[in-house]
Amino acid sequence: MKTEDYLLVAAVLLPLFVISYWIVPYFTTYKHLQHLPGPFIGKFSNVWLALGARQGKKFEWVDYAHRRYGKVVRVGFNHVSIATPEGLRTVYAHGNGFLKDDFYNAFVSGVPGVFNVISRVQHARKRKIVAHAFSPGAVQDFEPHMTNNLIRWVGALDNIASHTDTQGYGKINMMPWCTFVAFDIIGDLAFGAPFGMVQRGRDECPADMGGKTVYVPGAETLNRRGEVSSTLGLMPSLRPFAKLLPDPFFSRGLQSVANLHGIAVAAVEKRLAAAEKASDDSEKGLVAIGRHDILEMLCRAKDSNGVPIAREELISEALTQLIAGSDTVSNTACAVIYWILHGERARPGTIVQRLQAELDAAIPADVPVAAHSMVKNLPFLRQCIDEAMRLHSTSALGLPRLVTAPNGVTCEKEHFPAGTVLSVPSYTLHHDADIWGANVDEFLPDRWLDLTPRQRMGFNPFSFGPRACVGQNVAHMELALIVGTAFRRYDFRLDQEILTSHEGFSKKPDECWLGIRRRA
């Protein structure tokens, strides 16, 4: 065949493919969704949603769609986004039988972990193994590891604060420093030793790549992994040949998936080798080291049949904790600091002075790092953290769930049959004036003194239901320690107008430039 013949065949077959693959299902298989409003391309495919993920702005695209089309929006060929508190309680409720969508398979490296496993039976087994490591009692045992890393952190910040400008402030981009301390803390908890980011002052982690140890940027790796997995999760047909796509976004992202798994392998193997060397009795090796942390608890855990966790599964669960415990905490801690300072700038004298007075009364002057007992029950600190989590929404995207009930489900006066994918976007809920009032975009910690039932129902920083974040006790503890320590020890000056963000799986501030100085 001549080139002209190939072009003619392609010209005929391509429209036929588009018609059969996207247009025919719109009128047949998914006819029941035709009446729902949404972006035009989103009615036929997930391309619109995947493009938003590719740009790192999926949360903004979905929020725009809701502002334009309403509370119930069709964002994919079989995917409906519901932006109401009542939808949150329906889609993620206990006992509804919904499954995590195929979207989560794009986040699996090695074997599935508690975060990305789809099977309800396997999730229940994994959550039982993992949950005991995050009980309130267990979390308190983590505090010495957090304290040691925070002491190194304030030492580094003291050094930055000592290089002052004419106003007596040092200059700092708080985002990477929140990343460094969060990575070091979760490294200490999940792998037995910090990554050393605070000490080195740079984003660097050892990774096992086929038996060879290399150093890779941990936070950058995590961000790229989230971006590419979120995109490919929406376009599963691209996954088998994503490395071959001309856009380097995919090849770099997939390399980051491998690098991140390598970080977990290197850290777990190092910890287990140290434990085995410490004791001839492998069952008591970790206890002999005397550490109380997540990895020790995972190693000692057994399922309902008394079977201990396999090493590959151990690596996957440790990786899950690395991702959840570093990315979300670092992003949120930075956002909390920004929004506290933004609120102070908007209403001078109403936020920082009040917060520091509360912290000064609770934390002795000669204590460099707050103890959890000092800050865990401080009401205004908790109000500031909750208000900042509402405005920033680190977990901003709608987590997709597959309707499995034979008779489907009814929500917001719409019936969705089995096989429909539903999600509720936290960012949109947290920025809905119908829920939070006309001052929805303002940082007002005192709104938490008198929340309405719908506001309580609509606040969703850790998801909801049986698949909610298992580590939220640790997250609350870290945030109280990081934010409480920072504002007790330092005065800050906000040196940027707005906080811009991009999204992988979680939403990350791009940068947060501050002036910093030790308090008198």
Secondary structure by P-SEA (a helix, b strand, c coil): ccaaaaaaaaaaaaaaaaaacccccccccccccccccccccccccaaaaaaaaaaccaaaaaaaaaacccccccccccbbbbccaaaaaacccccccccccccccccccccccccccccaaaaaaaaaaccccccaaaaaaaaaaaaaaaaaaaaaaaaaaaccccccbbbbcaaaaaaaaaaaaaaaacccccccccccccbbbbbbcccbbbbccaaaaaaaaaaaaaaaaacccccccccccccaaaaaaaaaaaaaaaaaaaaaaaaaaaaaaacccccccccccccccaaaaaaaccccccccccaaaaaaaaaaaaaaacaaaaaaaaaaaaaaaaaaaacccccaaaaaaaaaacccccccccccccccccaaaaaaaaaaaaaaccccccbbbbbccccccccccccccccbbbbbbaaaaaacccccccccccccccccccccaaaaaaccccccccccccaaaaaaaaaaaaaaaaaacbbbbbcccccccccccbbbbcbbbbbbbccc
